[in-house]
C-alpha cells in the first residue's frame, strides 16, 4: 500500500528526538536542529537527507522513485515520490537519515551500533 505524505511525516516523527518544523515555508522534520525529511509538494515528493553514495545508489536502482532536481544536484539529499515508493524501503531511508543526524548515544539507544 502506498504511503501518503502524512505517513511519511508520521514515521519520521516516530523516531527518537525528532520534531515537527518548517524549512523554506514547508513542513519538515528535524533532529538536533537539522532537517531529515522536507516536503517538496511541487514534485509530489519529499526530500530526505542522505549521504551522497546512498543518494546515487537509490537514483541508479529506482530512478522512477528517487531523483534530484538541479537544486539538489551534488547535495546529500534525494527527492522521493512517496506515492510510488516501496513503503518499507522508504521507511528504511528515513531511518538512515535519522541515523546520520543522531548522536552516538541516540543511535545506540535505538539499537544501532554507535
VENGISUL-V365131 format. One record per helix or strand of 2 or more residues. SS is the DSSP state (helix for helix, strand for strand). FROM is the first residue (numbers start at 1). TO is the last residue. Records with the same first field share a line. If there is no record, write none. Layout:
SS = FROM-TO / FROM-TO
This chain:
helix = 5-13 / 41-43 / 52-61 / 87-101 / 104-109
strand = 18-23 / 26-31 / 34-40 / 45-49 / 66-67 / 77-80
